Amino acid sequence: QAQLVESGGGLVQPGGSLRLSCTSSQSSLSLYELNWYRQSPGKEREWVAGIGISGGQGTYIDSVKGRFTISRDNFNNMLYLQMLTLRPEDTAVYYCNAQNSLDNYWGQGTQVTVSS
């Protein structure tokens, strides 16, 4: 079990920024492709961003392109999501996901609320 743990969520005003983090105490994240998903009340969970095993450029849902940046630090076993220019519609529980051909793990989520 990867046992993913997210942190960094909170309440922020529109236009503000947050950085989410994800790590695992039981598995090396370097073995997995990593993703961030989010789920708002009454909506399906949606994929937000993903990054390959070796890192590099991430991929993003259109609504966050240019505002969010996904990155990973395999040496320190960390995944990040830097979120800039946050909007009320970004309000959701954000989940870290790690997957490869054998496994698919999820964290418990961290709440992000964008409100004035």
Biopython code that builds the backbone (N, CA, C, O; Angstrom):
import numpy as np
from Bio.PDB.StructureBuilder import StructureBuilder

atoms = [
    (1, "GLN", "N", (0.822, -1.186, 0.000)),
    (1, "GLN", "CA", (0.000, 0.000, 0.000)),
    (1, "GLN", "C", (0.868, 1.253, 0.000)),
    (1, "GLN", "O", (1.790, 1.394, 0.803)),
    (2, "ALA", "N", (0.549, 2.159, -0.923)),
    (2, "ALA", "CA", (1.338, 3.375, -1.022)),
    (2, "ALA", "C", (1.049, 4.337, 0.113)),
    (2, "ALA", "O", (1.941, 5.088, 0.506)),
    (3, "GLN", "N", (-0.158, 4.346, 0.655)),
    (3, "GLN", "CA", (-0.572, 5.233, 1.737)),
    (3, "GLN", "C", (-0.160, 6.668, 1.464)),
    (3, "GLN", "O", (0.769, 7.187, 2.084)),
    (4, "LEU", "N", (-0.843, 7.294, 0.550)),
    (4, "LEU", "CA", (-0.555, 8.662, 0.164)),
    (4, "LEU", "C", (-1.167, 9.641, 1.149)),
    (4, "LEU", "O", (-2.282, 9.440, 1.632)),
    (5, "VAL", "N", (-0.420, 10.715, 1.446)),
    (5, "VAL", "CA", (-0.889, 11.730, 2.388)),
    (5, "VAL", "C", (-0.716, 13.097, 1.755)),
    (5, "VAL", "O", (0.395, 13.495, 1.404)),
    (6, "GLU", "N", (-1.836, 13.820, 1.611)),
    (6, "GLU", "CA", (-1.807, 15.163, 1.057)),
    (6, "GLU", "C", (-1.759, 16.203, 2.180)),
    (6, "GLU", "O", (-2.190, 15.937, 3.302)),
    (7, "SER", "N", (-1.236, 17.376, 1.866)),
    (7, "SER", "CA", (-1.247, 18.500, 2.797)),
    (7, "SER", "C", (-1.203, 19.792, 2.002)),
    (7, "SER", "O", (-0.942, 19.788, 0.799)),
    (8, "GLY", "N", (-1.464, 20.910, 2.695)),
    (8, "GLY", "CA", (-1.332, 22.216, 2.075)),
    (8, "GLY", "C", (-2.630, 22.894, 1.698)),
    (8, "GLY", "O", (-2.617, 24.040, 1.250)),
    (9, "GLY", "N", (-3.750, 22.214, 1.869)),
    (9, "GLY", "CA", (-5.026, 22.841, 1.562)),
    (9, "GLY", "C", (-5.382, 23.920, 2.573)),
    (9, "GLY", "O", (-4.702, 24.089, 3.585)),
    (10, "GLY", "N", (-6.462, 24.651, 2.284)),
    (10, "GLY", "CA", (-6.905, 25.685, 3.203)),
    (10, "GLY", "C", (-7.864, 26.642, 2.547)),
    (10, "GLY", "O", (-8.369, 26.394, 1.452)),
    (11, "LEU", "N", (-8.113, 27.758, 3.242)),
    (11, "LEU", "CA", (-8.996, 28.810, 2.752)),
    (11, "LEU", "C", (-8.143, 29.938, 2.181)),
    (11, "LEU", "O", (-7.209, 30.411, 2.828)),
    (12, "VAL", "N", (-8.468, 30.357, 0.985)),
    (12, "VAL", "CA", (-7.714, 31.424, 0.337)),
    (12, "VAL", "C", (-8.679, 32.312, -0.426)),
    (12, "VAL", "O", (-9.712, 31.848, -0.910)),
    (13, "GLN", "N", (-8.342, 33.590, -0.534)),
    (13, "GLN", "CA", (-9.179, 34.517, -1.282)),
    (13, "GLN", "C", (-8.975, 34.337, -2.778)),
    (13, "GLN", "O", (-7.917, 33.874, -3.206)),
    (14, "PRO", "N", (-9.966, 34.694, -3.576)),
    (14, "PRO", "CA", (-9.779, 34.656, -5.033)),
    (14, "PRO", "C", (-8.542, 35.445, -5.441)),
    (14, "PRO", "O", (-8.292, 36.544, -4.945)),
    (15, "GLY", "N", (-7.775, 34.861, -6.357)),
    (15, "GLY", "CA", (-6.518, 35.456, -6.776)),
    (15, "GLY", "C", (-5.331, 35.010, -5.963)),
    (15, "GLY", "O", (-4.190, 35.306, -6.319)),
    (16, "GLY", "N", (-5.574, 34.307, -4.883)),
    (16, "GLY", "CA", (-4.501, 33.837, -4.021)),
    (16, "GLY", "C", (-3.846, 32.570, -4.547)),
    (16, "GLY", "O", (-4.167, 32.087, -5.633)),
    (17, "SER", "N", (-2.922, 32.045, -3.754)),
    (17, "SER", "CA", (-2.181, 30.853, -4.175)),
    (17, "SER", "C", (-2.051, 29.873, -3.019)),
    (17, "SER", "O", (-2.113, 30.249, -1.848)),
    (18, "LEU", "N", (-1.871, 28.627, -3.373)),
    (18, "LEU", "CA", (-1.603, 27.548, -2.434)),
    (18, "LEU", "C", (-0.666, 26.559, -3.100)),
    (18, "LEU", "O", (-0.625, 26.461, -4.326)),
    (19, "ARG", "N", (0.089, 25.820, -2.287)),
    (19, "ARG", "CA", (0.871, 24.707, -2.807)),
    (19, "ARG", "C", (0.483, 23.450, -2.048)),
    (19, "ARG", "O", (0.630, 23.371, -0.828)),
    (20, "LEU", "N", (-0.015, 22.471, -2.789)),
    (20, "LEU", "CA", (-0.365, 21.182, -2.220)),
    (20, "LEU", "C", (0.838, 20.245, -2.308)),
    (20, "LEU", "O", (1.632, 20.308, -3.247)),
    (21, "SER", "N", (0.949, 19.387, -1.314)),
    (21, "SER", "CA", (2.018, 18.402, -1.283)),
    (21, "SER", "C", (1.430, 17.015, -1.068)),
    (21, "SER", "O", (0.344, 16.869, -0.506)),
    (22, "CYS", "N", (2.150, 16.011, -1.515)),
    (22, "CYS", "CA", (1.734, 14.620, -1.340)),
    (22, "CYS", "C", (2.985, 13.777, -1.145)),
    (22, "CYS", "O", (3.979, 13.963, -1.847)),
    (23, "THR", "N", (2.938, 12.862, -0.206)),
    (23, "THR", "CA", (4.052, 11.959, 0.012)),
    (23, "THR", "C", (3.531, 10.605, 0.443)),
    (23, "THR", "O", (2.340, 10.445, 0.708)),
    (24, "SER", "N", (4.414, 9.642, 0.511)),
    (24, "SER", "CA", (4.076, 8.312, 1.002)),
    (24, "SER", "C", (5.144, 7.856, 1.972)),
    (24, "SER", "O", (6.339, 8.006, 1.719)),
    (25, "SER", "N", (4.701, 7.299, 3.080)),
    (25, "SER", "CA", (5.639, 6.781, 4.077)),
    (25, "SER", "C", (5.991, 5.323, 3.814)),
    (25, "SER", "O", (6.883, 4.767, 4.455)),
    (26, "GLN", "N", (5.279, 4.702, 2.858)),
    (26, "GLN", "CA", (5.438, 3.255, 2.676)),
    (26, "GLN", "C", (5.918, 2.859, 1.298)),
    (26, "GLN", "O", (6.318, 1.714, 1.093)),
    (27, "SER", "N", (5.889, 3.780, 0.347)),
    (27, "SER", "CA", (6.285, 3.407, -1.006)),
    (27, "SER", "C", (7.103, 4.518, -1.624)),
    (27, "SER", "O", (7.010, 5.679, -1.224)),
    (28, "SER", "N", (7.906, 4.143, -2.606)),
    (28, "SER", "CA", (8.653, 5.126, -3.360)),
    (28, "SER", "C", (7.781, 5.648, -4.497)),
    (28, "SER", "O", (7.380, 4.887, -5.378)),
    (29, "LEU", "N", (7.490, 6.940, -4.476)),
    (29, "LEU", "CA", (6.662, 7.527, -5.527)),
    (29, "LEU", "C", (7.349, 7.490, -6.882)),
    (29, "LEU", "O", (6.697, 7.686, -7.908)),
    (30, "SER", "N", (8.648, 7.244, -6.904)),
    (30, "SER", "CA", (9.381, 7.205, -8.168)),
    (30, "SER", "C", (8.945, 6.039, -9.046)),
    (30, "SER", "O", (9.303, 5.992, -10.223)),
    (31, "LEU", "N", (8.187, 5.106, -8.505)),
    (31, "LEU", "CA", (7.718, 3.947, -9.260)),
    (31, "LEU", "C", (6.413, 4.207, -9.999)),
    (31, "LEU", "O", (5.936, 3.349, -10.741)),
    (32, "TYR", "N", (5.830, 5.397, -9.800)),
    (32, "TYR", "CA", (4.483, 5.659, -10.279)),
    (32, "TYR", "C", (4.388, 6.923, -11.119)),
    (32, "TYR", "O", (5.124, 7.888, -10.915)),
    (33, "GLU", "N", (3.460, 6.890, -12.072)),
    (33, "GLU", "CA", (2.964, 8.135, -12.635)),
    (33, "GLU", "C", (2.078, 8.777, -11.568)),
    (33, "GLU", "O", (1.345, 8.080, -10.866)),
    (34, "LEU", "N", (2.145, 10.082, -11.449)),
    (34, "LEU", "CA", (1.452, 10.784, -10.369)),
    (34, "LEU", "C", (0.462, 11.796, -10.928)),
    (34, "LEU", "O", (0.709, 12.433, -11.952)),
    (35, "ASN", "N", (-0.655, 11.930, -10.239)),
    (35, "ASN", "CA", (-1.729, 12.807, -10.684)),
    (35, "ASN", "C", (-2.346, 13.546, -9.503)),
    (35, "ASN", "O", (-2.250, 13.115, -8.354)),
    (36, "TRP", "N", (-2.973, 14.653, -9.815)),
    (36, "TRP", "CA", (-3.869, 15.339, -8.899)),
    (36, "TRP", "C", (-5.279, 15.299, -9.497)),
    (36, "TRP", "O", (-5.476, 15.575, -10.681)),
    (37, "TYR", "N", (-6.237, 14.956, -8.665)),
    (37, "TYR", "CA", (-7.647, 15.001, -9.004)),
    (37, "TYR", "C", (-8.336, 15.939, -8.012)),
    (37, "TYR", "O", (-7.777, 16.289, -6.972)),
    (38, "ARG", "N", (-9.554, 16.333, -8.357)),
    (38, "ARG", "CA", (-10.342, 17.122, -7.412)),
    (38, "ARG", "C", (-11.822, 16.755, -7.538)),
    (38, "ARG", "O", (-12.285, 16.282, -8.575)),
    (39, "GLN", "N", (-12.536, 16.991, -6.450)),
    (39, "GLN", "CA", (-13.968, 16.725, -6.444)),
    (39, "GLN", "C", (-14.686, 17.812, -5.665)),
    (39, "GLN", "O", (-14.397, 18.063, -4.495)),
    (40, "SER", "N", (-15.633, 18.453, -6.347)),
    (40, "SER", "CA", (-16.477, 19.467, -5.727)),
    (40, "SER", "C", (-17.791, 18.829, -5.309)),
    (40, "SER", "O", (-18.181, 17.799, -5.858)),
    (41, "PRO", "N", (-18.484, 19.435, -4.335)),
    (41, "PRO", "CA", (-19.767, 18.862, -3.889)),
    (41, "PRO", "C", (-20.734, 18.686, -5.045)),
    (41, "PRO", "O", (-20.951, 19.615, -5.823)),
    (42, "GLY", "N", (-21.308, 17.514, -5.163)),
    (42, "GLY", "CA", (-22.291, 17.237, -6.192)),
    (42, "GLY", "C", (-21.721, 16.966, -7.568)),
    (42, "GLY", "O", (-22.474, 16.800, -8.527)),
    (43, "LYS", "N", (-20.395, 16.917, -7.684)),
    (43, "LYS", "CA", (-19.762, 16.690, -8.985)),
    (43, "LYS", "C", (-18.913, 15.432, -8.957)),
    (43, "LYS", "O", (-18.520, 14.939, -7.899)),
    (44, "GLU", "N", (-18.642, 14.930, -10.155)),
    (44, "GLU", "CA", (-17.744, 13.793, -10.280)),
    (44, "GLU", "C", (-16.304, 14.227, -9.985)),
    (44, "GLU", "O", (-15.927, 15.383, -10.179)),
    (45, "ARG", "N", (-15.526, 13.273, -9.517)),
    (45, "ARG", "CA", (-14.094, 13.549, -9.351)),
    (45, "ARG", "C", (-13.490, 13.756, -10.726)),
    (45, "ARG", "O", (-13.760, 12.983, -11.645)),
    (46, "GLU", "N", (-12.666, 14.803, -10.882)),
    (46, "GLU", "CA", (-12.057, 15.083, -12.173)),
    (46, "GLU", "C", (-10.539, 15.145, -12.059)),
    (46, "GLU", "O", (-9.978, 15.586, -11.055)),
    (47, "TRP", "N", (-9.905, 14.689, -13.122)),
    (47, "TRP", "CA", (-8.449, 14.761, -13.210)),
    (47, "TRP", "C", (-8.043, 16.208, -13.437)),
    (47, "TRP", "O", (-8.664, 16.910, -14.235)),
    (48, "VAL", "N", (-7.002, 16.661, -12.740)),
    (48, "VAL", "CA", (-6.542, 18.041, -12.825)),
    (48, "VAL", "C", (-5.185, 18.137, -13.517)),
    (48, "VAL", "O", (-4.995, 18.969, -14.404)),
    (49, "ALA", "N", (-4.243, 17.287, -13.112)),
    (49, "ALA", "CA", (-2.885, 17.378, -13.654)),
    (49, "ALA", "C", (-2.186, 16.043, -13.469)),
    (49, "ALA", "O", (-2.526, 15.277, -12.567)),
    (50, "GLY", "N", (-1.197, 15.763, -14.334)),
    (50, "GLY", "CA", (-0.440, 14.530, -14.230)),
    (50, "GLY", "C", (1.007, 14.750, -14.619)),
    (50, "GLY", "O", (1.331, 15.681, -15.356)),
    (51, "ILE", "N", (1.880, 13.878, -14.115)),
    (51, "ILE", "CA", (3.301, 13.965, -14.422)),
    (51, "ILE", "C", (3.880, 12.565, -14.504)),
    (51, "ILE", "O", (3.535, 11.692, -13.707)),
    (52, "GLY", "N", (4.770, 12.353, -15.483)),
    (52, "GLY", "CA", (5.346, 11.042, -15.687)),
    (52, "GLY", "C", (6.392, 10.682, -14.634)),
    (52, "GLY", "O", (6.764, 11.503, -13.795)),
    (53, "ILE", "N", (6.853, 9.439, -14.701)),
    (53, "ILE", "CA", (7.781, 8.919, -13.694)),
    (53, "ILE", "C", (9.063, 9.733, -13.631)),
    (53, "ILE", "O", (9.600, 9.954, -12.545)),
    (54, "SER", "N", (9.558, 10.177, -14.767)),
    (54, "SER", "CA", (10.821, 10.919, -14.785)),
    (54, "SER", "C", (10.638, 12.418, -14.595)),
    (54, "SER", "O", (11.616, 13.166, -14.590)),
    (55, "GLY", "N", (9.405, 12.860, -14.440)),
    (55, "GLY", "CA", (9.165, 14.285, -14.239)),
    (55, "GLY", "C", (9.011, 15.026, -15.543)),
    (55, "GLY", "O", (8.444, 14.495, -16.498)),
    (56, "GLY", "N", (9.509, 16.244, -15.597)),
    (56, "GLY", "CA", (9.395, 17.040, -16.810)),
    (56, "GLY", "C", (8.070, 17.779, -16.865)),
    (56, "GLY", "O", (7.441, 18.032, -15.837)),
    (57, "GLN", "N", (7.656, 18.121, -18.072)),
    (57, "GLN", "CA", (6.423, 18.885, -18.263)),
    (57, "GLN", "C", (5.230, 18.054, -17.822)),
    (57, "GLN", "O", (5.129, 16.872, -18.150)),
    (58, "GLY", "N", (4.338, 18.672, -17.085)),
    (58, "GLY", "CA", (3.102, 18.007, -16.716)),
    (58, "GLY", "C", (2.038, 18.238, -17.766)),
    (58, "GLY", "O", (2.228, 18.991, -18.721)),
    (59, "THR", "N", (0.914, 17.573, -17.566)),
    (59, "THR", "CA", (-0.249, 17.802, -18.408)),
    (59, "THR", "C", (-1.394, 18.255, -17.514)),
    (59, "THR", "O", (-1.446, 17.909, -16.334)),
    (60, "TYR", "N", (-2.321, 19.040, -18.092)),
    (60, "TYR", "CA", (-3.318, 19.737, -17.287)),
    (60, "TYR", "C", (-4.681, 19.769, -17.946)),
    (60, "TYR", "O", (-4.801, 19.769, -19.172)),
    (61, "ILE", "N", (-5.697, 19.795, -17.115)),
    (61, "ILE", "CA", (-7.025, 20.098, -17.612)),
    (61, "ILE", "C", (-7.024, 21.551, -18.081)),
    (61, "ILE", "O", (-6.315, 22.382, -17.514)),
    (62, "ASP", "N", (-7.804, 21.863, -19.103)),
    (62, "ASP", "CA", (-7.758, 23.198, -19.706)),
    (62, "ASP", "C", (-8.021, 24.309, -18.698)),
    (62, "ASP", "O", (-7.413, 25.375, -18.788)),
    (63, "SER", "N", (-8.912, 24.081, -17.746)),
    (63, "SER", "CA", (-9.319, 25.148, -16.829)),
    (63, "SER", "C", (-8.209, 25.601, -15.880)),
    (63, "SER", "O", (-8.336, 26.652, -15.252)),
    (64, "VAL", "N", (-7.129, 24.835, -15.763)),
    (64, "VAL", "CA", (-6.046, 25.224, -14.860)),
    (64, "VAL", "C", (-4.747, 25.534, -15.589)),
    (64, "VAL", "O", (-3.766, 25.930, -14.959)),
    (65, "LYS", "N", (-4.724, 25.360, -16.894)),
    (65, "LYS", "CA", (-3.501, 25.634, -17.657)),
    (65, "LYS", "C", (-3.057, 27.069, -17.458)),
    (65, "LYS", "O", (-3.863, 27.995, -17.535)),
    (66, "GLY", "N", (-1.770, 27.248, -17.203)),
    (66, "GLY", "CA", (-1.222, 28.578, -16.977)),
    (66, "GLY", "C", (-1.347, 29.061, -15.548)),
    (66, "GLY", "O", (-0.757, 30.080, -15.189)),
    (67, "ARG", "N", (-2.107, 28.347, -14.718)),
    (67, "ARG", "CA", (-2.278, 28.750, -13.318)),
    (67, "ARG", "C", (-1.701, 27.718, -12.351)),
    (67, "ARG", "O", (-1.177, 28.080, -11.297)),
    (68, "PHE", "N", (-1.793, 26.433, -12.704)),
    (68, "PHE", "CA", (-1.319, 25.347, -11.841)),
    (68, "PHE", "C", (-0.068, 24.723, -12.436)),
    (68, "PHE", "O", (0.081, 24.640, -13.655)),
    (69, "THR", "N", (0.827, 24.287, -11.560)),
    (69, "THR", "CA", (2.032, 23.586, -11.999)),
    (69, "THR", "C", (2.231, 22.347, -11.129)),
    (69, "THR", "O", (2.310, 22.436, -9.903)),
    (70, "ILE", "N", (2.311, 21.190, -11.787)),
    (70, "ILE", "CA", (2.585, 19.945, -11.087)),
    (70, "ILE", "C", (4.077, 19.664, -11.161)),
    (70, "ILE", "O", (4.707, 19.897, -12.193)),
    (71, "SER", "N", (4.639, 19.168, -10.075)),
    (71, "SER", "CA", (6.051, 18.812, -10.069)),
    (71, "SER", "C", (6.268, 17.672, -9.080)),
    (71, "SER", "O", (5.437, 17.409, -8.210)),
    (72, "ARG", "N", (7.403, 17.007, -9.237)),
    (72, "ARG", "CA", (7.723, 15.897, -8.352)),
    (72, "ARG", "C", (9.194, 15.964, -7.961)),
    (72, "ARG", "O", (10.027, 16.471, -8.713)),
    (73, "ASP", "N", (9.497, 15.453, -6.792)),
    (73, "ASP", "CA", (10.863, 15.360, -6.284)),
    (73, "ASP", "C", (11.060, 13.914, -5.861)),
    (73, "ASP", "O", (10.753, 13.539, -4.730)),
    (74, "ASN", "N", (11.573, 13.111, -6.774)),
    (74, "ASN", "CA", (11.703, 11.679, -6.484)),
    (74, "ASN", "C", (12.698, 11.419, -5.352)),
    (74, "ASN", "O", (12.545, 10.457, -4.600)),
    (75, "PHE", "N", (13.706, 12.267, -5.231)),
    (75, "PHE", "CA", (14.704, 12.058, -4.174)),
    (75, "PHE", "C", (14.070, 12.190, -2.797)),
    (75, "PHE", "O", (14.377, 11.422, -1.885)),
    (76, "ASN", "N", (13.179, 13.173, -2.653)),
    (76, "ASN", "CA", (12.524, 13.397, -1.370)),
    (76, "ASN", "C", (11.133, 12.780, -1.285)),
    (76, "ASN", "O", (10.408, 12.982, -0.311)),
    (77, "ASN", "N", (10.771, 12.020, -2.330)),
    (77, "ASN", "CA", (9.500, 11.285, -2.346)),
    (77, "ASN", "C", (8.293, 12.209, -2.209)),
    (77, "ASN", "O", (7.398, 11.958, -1.402)),
    (78, "MET", "N", (8.274, 13.272, -2.997)),
    (78, "MET", "CA", (7.226, 14.273, -2.896)),
    (78, "MET", "C", (6.593, 14.558, -4.254)),
    (78, "MET", "O", (7.242, 14.466, -5.297)),
    (79, "LEU", "N", (5.311, 14.904, -4.211)),
    (79, "LEU", "CA", (4.560, 15.419, -5.348)),
    (79, "LEU", "C", (3.981, 16.755, -4.919)),
    (79, "LEU", "O", (3.558, 16.915, -3.775)),
    (80, "TYR", "N", (3.963, 17.723, -5.844)),
    (80, "TYR", "CA", (3.461, 19.050, -5.541)),
    (80, "TYR", "C", (2.447, 19.504, -6.584)),
    (80, "TYR", "O", (2.442, 19.042, -7.725)),
    (81, "LEU", "N", (1.591, 20.425, -6.154)),
    (81, "LEU", "CA", (0.731, 21.155, -7.081)),
    (81, "LEU", "C", (0.747, 22.617, -6.641)),
    (81, "LEU", "O", (0.138, 22.979, -5.634)),
    (82, "GLN", "N", (1.443, 23.443, -7.400)),
    (82, "GLN", "CA", (1.455, 24.881, -7.146)),
    (82, "GLN", "C", (0.249, 25.490, -7.843)),
    (82, "GLN", "O", (0.083, 25.342, -9.054)),
    (83, "MET", "N", (-0.582, 26.167, -7.085)),
    (83, "MET", "CA", (-1.817, 26.737, -7.627)),
    (83, "MET", "C", (-1.780, 28.250, -7.456)),
    (83, "MET", "O", (-1.706, 28.765, -6.341)),
    (84, "LEU", "N", (-1.833, 28.950, -8.586)),
    (84, "LEU", "CA", (-1.822, 30.416, -8.599)),
    (84, "LEU", "C", (-3.151, 30.940, -9.117)),
    (84, "LEU", "O", (-3.916, 30.218, -9.754)),
    (85, "THR", "N", (-3.409, 32.206, -8.832)),
    (85, "THR", "CA", (-4.603, 32.891, -9.329)),
    (85, "THR", "C", (-5.846, 32.032, -9.123)),
    (85, "THR", "O", (-6.617, 31.787, -10.051)),
    (86, "LEU", "N", (-6.018, 31.588, -7.899)),
    (86, "LEU", "CA", (-7.124, 30.690, -7.602)),
    (86, "LEU", "C", (-8.474, 31.369, -7.784)),
    (86, "LEU", "O", (-8.623, 32.569, -7.550)),
    (87, "ARG", "N", (-9.445, 30.581, -8.203)),
    (87, "ARG", "CA", (-10.811, 31.044, -8.478)),
    (87, "ARG", "C", (-11.791, 30.288, -7.587)),
    (87, "ARG", "O", (-11.483, 29.186, -7.135)),
    (88, "PRO", "N", (-12.946, 30.853, -7.332)),
    (88, "PRO", "CA", (-13.941, 30.134, -6.529)),
    (88, "PRO", "C", (-14.267, 28.755, -7.094)),
    (88, "PRO", "O", (-14.540, 27.824, -6.336)),
    (89, "GLU", "N", (-14.240, 28.618, -8.413)),
    (89, "GLU", "CA", (-14.541, 27.317, -9.021)),
    (89, "GLU", "C", (-13.446, 26.277, -8.829)),
    (89, "GLU", "O", (-13.627, 25.115, -9.192)),
    (90, "ASP", "N", (-12.312, 26.682, -8.265)),
    (90, "ASP", "CA", (-11.266, 25.716, -7.908)),
    (90, "ASP", "C", (-11.543, 25.060, -6.555)),
    (90, "ASP", "O", (-10.838, 24.131, -6.159)),
    (91, "THR", "N", (-12.556, 25.536, -5.853)),
    (91, "THR", "CA", (-12.910, 24.954, -4.560)),
    (91, "THR", "C", (-13.275, 23.486, -4.720)),
    (91, "THR", "O", (-14.155, 23.135, -5.505)),
    (92, "ALA", "N", (-12.587, 22.633, -3.964)),
    (92, "ALA", "CA", (-12.787, 21.188, -4.072)),
    (92, "ALA", "C", (-11.908, 20.482, -3.046)),
    (92, "ALA", "O", (-11.043, 21.092, -2.417)),
    (93, "VAL", "N", (-12.146, 19.203, -2.894)),
    (93, "VAL", "CA", (-11.185, 18.338, -2.212)),
    (93, "VAL", "C", (-10.208, 17.834, -3.268)),
    (93, "VAL", "O", (-10.617, 17.292, -4.295)),
    (94, "TYR", "N", (-8.939, 18.013, -3.015)),
    (94, "TYR", "CA", (-7.897, 17.624, -3.957)),
    (94, "TYR", "C", (-7.243, 16.323, -3.496)),
    (94, "TYR", "O", (-6.873, 16.171, -2.332)),
    (95, "TYR", "N", (-7.111, 15.396, -4.435)),
    (95, "TYR", "CA", (-6.592, 14.068, -4.145)),
    (95, "TYR", "C", (-5.315, 13.789, -4.923)),
    (95, "TYR", "O", (-5.209, 14.118, -6.104)),
    (96, "CYS", "N", (-4.368, 13.194, -4.262)),
    (96, "CYS", "CA", (-3.149, 12.700, -4.876)),
    (96, "CYS", "C", (-3.394, 11.272, -5.355)),
    (96, "CYS", "O", (-4.048, 10.487, -4.668)),
    (97, "ASN", "N", (-2.870, 10.940, -6.529)),
    (97, "ASN", "CA", (-3.045, 9.600, -7.097)),
    (97, "ASN", "C", (-1.718, 9.094, -7.648)),
    (97, "ASN", "O", (-0.991, 9.831, -8.315)),
    (98, "ALA", "N", (-1.412, 7.844, -7.366)),
    (98, "ALA", "CA", (-0.201, 7.206, -7.878)),
    (98, "ALA", "C", (-0.603, 5.933, -8.592)),
    (98, "ALA", "O", (-1.323, 5.103, -8.037)),
    (99, "GLN", "N", (-0.140, 5.777, -9.819)),
    (99, "GLN", "CA", (-0.536, 4.585, -10.566)),
    (99, "GLN", "C", (0.587, 4.084, -11.469)),
    (99, "GLN", "O", (1.395, 4.853, -11.989)),
    (100, "ASN", "N", (0.601, 2.754, -11.632)),
    (100, "ASN", "CA", (1.418, 2.117, -12.658)),
    (100, "ASN", "C", (0.636, 0.913, -13.164)),
    (100, "ASN", "O", (-0.560, 0.805, -12.894)),
    (101, "SER", "N", (1.268, 0.024, -13.877)),
    (101, "SER", "CA", (0.541, -1.092, -14.491)),
    (101, "SER", "C", (-0.016, -2.062, -13.454)),
    (101, "SER", "O", (-0.902, -2.858, -13.765)),
    (102, "LEU", "N", (0.491, -2.003, -12.232)),
    (102, "LEU", "CA", (0.066, -2.955, -11.207)),
    (102, "LEU", "C", (-0.835, -2.344, -10.143)),
    (102, "LEU", "O", (-1.693, -3.035, -9.595)),
    (103, "ASP", "N", (-0.659, -1.087, -9.849)),
    (103, "ASP", "CA", (-1.303, -0.482, -8.689)),
    (103, "ASP", "C", (-1.925, 0.858, -9.022)),
    (103, "ASP", "O", (-1.558, 1.513, -9.997)),
    (104, "ASN", "N", (-2.880, 1.250, -8.185)),
    (104, "ASN", "CA", (-3.542, 2.542, -8.314)),
    (104, "ASN", "C", (-3.930, 2.987, -6.906)),
    (104, "ASN", "O", (-4.851, 2.426, -6.312)),
    (105, "TYR", "N", (-3.233, 3.990, -6.366)),
    (105, "TYR", "CA", (-3.421, 4.409, -4.985)),
    (105, "TYR", "C", (-3.945, 5.842, -4.916)),
    (105, "TYR", "O", (-3.673, 6.678, -5.778)),
    (106, "TRP", "N", (-4.713, 6.087, -3.845)),
    (106, "TRP", "CA", (-5.303, 7.408, -3.619)),
    (106, "TRP", "C", (-5.008, 7.879, -2.204)),
    (106, "TRP", "O", (-4.920, 7.077, -1.274)),
    (107, "GLY", "N", (-4.856, 9.182, -2.054)),
    (107, "GLY", "CA", (-4.811, 9.770, -0.730)),
    (107, "GLY", "C", (-6.216, 10.065, -0.237)),
    (107, "GLY", "O", (-7.196, 9.805, -0.936)),
    (108, "GLN", "N", (-6.309, 10.606, 0.960)),
    (108, "GLN", "CA", (-7.606, 10.904, 1.562)),
    (108, "GLN", "C", (-8.109, 12.291, 1.202)),
    (108, "GLN", "O", (-9.265, 12.616, 1.471)),
    (109, "GLY", "N", (-7.274, 13.099, 0.606)),
    (109, "GLY", "CA", (-7.707, 14.402, 0.119)),
    (109, "GLY", "C", (-7.405, 15.546, 1.063)),
    (109, "GLY", "O", (-7.281, 15.362, 2.274)),
    (110, "THR", "N", (-7.288, 16.726, 0.487)),
    (110, "THR", "CA", (-7.109, 17.961, 1.254)),
    (110, "THR", "C", (-8.059, 19.015, 0.680)),
    (110, "THR", "O", (-8.158, 19.178, -0.537)),
    (111, "GLN", "N", (-8.751, 19.723, 1.567)),
    (111, "GLN", "CA", (-9.769, 20.683, 1.133)),
    (111, "GLN", "C", (-9.132, 22.002, 0.726)),
    (111, "GLN", "O", (-8.312, 22.568, 1.449)),
    (112, "VAL", "N", (-9.526, 22.474, -0.439)),
    (112, "VAL", "CA", (-9.146, 23.815, -0.904)),
    (112, "VAL", "C", (-10.430, 24.621, -1.067)),
    (112, "VAL", "O", (-11.329, 24.225, -1.809)),
    (113, "THR", "N", (-10.510, 25.739, -0.379)),
    (113, "THR", "CA", (-11.672, 26.614, -0.468)),
    (113, "THR", "C", (-11.217, 27.999, -0.892)),
    (113, "THR", "O", (-10.385, 28.629, -0.239)),
    (114, "VAL", "N", (-11.789, 28.463, -2.014)),
    (114, "VAL", "CA", (-11.456, 29.779, -2.543)),
    (114, "VAL", "C", (-12.684, 30.670, -2.363)),
    (114, "VAL", "O", (-13.700, 30.492, -3.035)),
    (115, "SER", "N", (-12.573, 31.622, -1.452)),
    (115, "SER", "CA", (-13.731, 32.453, -1.118)),
    (115, "SER", "C", (-13.271, 33.750, -0.475)),
    (115, "SER", "O", (-12.262, 33.792, 0.229)),
    (116, "SER", "N", (-14.032, 34.808, -0.732)),
    (116, "SER", "CA", (-13.756, 36.093, -0.082)),
    (116, "SER", "C", (-14.559, 36.227, 1.202)),
    (116, "SER", "O", (-14.459, 37.243, 1.889)),
]
sb = StructureBuilder()
sb.init_structure("model")
sb.init_model(0)
sb.init_chain("A")
sb.init_seg("    ")
for serial, (resi, resn, name, xyz) in enumerate(atoms, 1):
    if name == "N":
        sb.init_residue(resn, " ", resi, " ")
    sb.init_atom(name, np.array(xyz, "f"), 0.0, 1.0, " ", f" {name:<3s}", serial, name[0])
structure = sb.get_structure()
